[in-house]
């Protein structure tokens, strides 16, 4: 199965838990159907990306990265690569690369949310499939070259420093944890 096929399957089976997600799911599926290269950065009409919020539920905190280009506190994530076999795998790869934490475990249930956001040209849209990943108990983060900073925030602190998309991702990930 190709990464493109995996993305279509993930989105077809994505459980719509929140308002607006069904519309985004349809937009993502339409984009995949119209663009065989929708998984790759070269798709200038927009491309799917994969990200993961790193959570330490025992300590009630999340790990965010201060994105080098955007200057914003965000979850780990980014572009899919040719070696990625699944969206979830791409999200975990990105999270491990950017956090320096090996052994992240995906939160059960698949993606937590979808988020479409504008980016600078030549491409115009990231269609982000957002997961959550549990950090091992002994996790020690290590800043990567893609970040200006890397820091653990309590759930409440994250809401104060991050944008609405990250705040929703934290809230929705916590709801899955508490279910």
C-alpha positions in Angstrom: 0.0 0.0 0.0 1.4 3.4 -0.9 1.5 6.4 1.5 -1.2 8.0 -0.7 -3.4 5.0 -0.3 -2.8 4.8 3.5 -3.7 8.5 3.8 -7.0 7.9 1.9 -7.8 4.9 4.2 -7.0 6.9 7.3 -9.2 9.7 6.2 -12.1 7.5 5.1 -12.1 5.8 8.5 -11.3 9.0 10.5 -13.9 9.4 13.3 -15.5 12.8 13.1 -15.6 13.9 16.7 -15.7 17.7 16.3 -17.5 20.4 14.3 -15.8 21.3 11.1 -13.8 18.1 10.9 -16.2 16.3 8.5 -15.9 19.2 6.0 -12.1 19.1 6.3 -12.1 15.3 5.9 -14.0 15.7 2.7 -11.6 18.4 1.5 -8.6 16.2 2.2 -10.2 13.2 0.4 -11.0 15.4 -2.6 -7.5 16.7 -2.6 -6.0 13.2 -2.6 -8.3 12.2 -5.4 -7.3 15.2 -7.5 -3.6 15.1 -6.8 -1.5 11.9 -7.1 1.4 13.9 -5.6 -0.7 15.2 -2.6 1.6 13.6 -0.1 4.7 15.5 -1.2 6.0 19.0 -0.7 6.3 19.4 -4.5 2.5 19.5 -4.8 2.0 23.3 -5.0 -1.8 23.1 -4.7 -1.2 21.9 -1.1 0.0 18.7 0.5 -0.7 16.5 3.4 1.6 16.8 6.4 1.7 14.7 9.6 2.3 15.9 13.1 2.1 14.6 16.6 1.6 16.3 20.0 4.1 14.7 22.5 2.3 14.2 25.8 3.5 13.2 29.2 0.2 12.4 30.9 1.7 11.4 34.2 3.1 14.9 34.6 0.2 16.7 32.9 2.4 18.3 30.2 3.1 18.5 26.5 6.3 19.1 24.6 6.2 22.0 22.1 8.8 23.2 19.7 9.5 26.9 18.9 9.4 26.6 15.1 12.5 28.1 13.5 10.7 29.6 10.4 7.4 30.6 12.0 8.5 31.6 15.5 5.5 29.9 17.1 5.2 27.1 19.7 3.8 24.1 17.8 3.5 20.3 18.0 6.2 18.3 16.2 5.6 17.5 12.6 6.2 18.2 9.0 6.4 16.8 5.5 6.1 13.2 4.5 9.2 11.5 3.1 9.5 8.8 0.5 10.4 6.2 3.2 7.2 6.8 5.1 4.8 3.9 4.8 1.9 5.4 6.9 0.7 8.8 8.0 1.0 7.7 11.6 4.5 6.5 11.0 5.4 9.9 9.4 4.0 11.8 12.4 6.0 9.6 14.8 9.2 9.9 12.8 8.8 13.7 12.8 8.1 13.8 16.5 11.1 11.6 17.3 13.4 13.6 15.0 12.3 17.0 16.4 12.0 16.0 20.1 15.0 13.7 20.3 12.8 11.3 22.2 12.9 7.7 21.0 10.1 5.2 21.7 7.1 7.5 21.4 3.8 5.5 21.4 0.9 6.7 19.3 -2.3 7.5 21.2 -4.8 4.8 20.2 -7.6 5.7 17.9 -5.8 7.3 15.0 -5.6 11.0 14.2 -6.9 13.4 16.9 -7.8 16.2 14.5 -7.3 17.7 11.0 -6.0 21.2 10.6 -5.7 23.1 7.2 -3.5 26.2 7.3 -2.1 28.5 4.8 1.7 28.6 4.2 3.9 30.9 2.1 4.3 30.3 -1.7 5.1 28.4 -3.8 2.8 26.0 -2.0 -0.3 27.5 -0.4 -1.7 24.9 2.0 -0.7 22.3 4.6 -3.4 19.7 5.2 -2.1 18.5 8.5 -3.2 15.2 10.0 -2.6 15.5 13.7 -1.8 12.7 16.1 -0.8 12.5 19.7 2.1 10.4 21.0 2.9 9.4 24.5 6.4 10.0 25.8 8.1 7.2 27.7 8.4 7.8 31.5 12.2 8.5 31.2 11.9 10.8 28.2 14.7 13.3 27.8 14.2 15.8 25.0 16.9 17.1 22.7 16.5 20.1 20.5 16.9 19.6 16.8 18.2 22.0 14.1 14.6 22.6 13.1 13.7 24.4 16.3 14.7 27.5 18.1 13.7 26.0 21.4 12.0 22.9 22.8 10.1 23.0 26.1 7.6 21.1 28.3 4.5 23.0 29.1 1.7 22.1 31.5 -1.6 21.8 29.7 -2.6 25.3 31.0 0.7 26.9 30.1 0.4 25.4 26.5 -2.9 27.2 26.1 -1.2 30.5 27.0 1.7 30.2 24.5 0.3 28.3 21.5 -2.2 29.2 18.8 -5.8 27.9 18.6 -4.9 24.8 16.6 -2.4 23.6 19.2 -4.8 24.4 22.0 -7.5 22.4 20.4 -5.1 19.5 19.8 -4.1 19.5 23.5 -7.8 19.6 24.6 -8.8 16.9 22.2 -5.8 14.7 23.0 -6.6 15.0 26.7 -10.2 14.0 26.0 -9.0 10.8 24.2 -6.7 10.1 27.2 -9.6 10.5 29.7 -12.0 8.4 27.7 
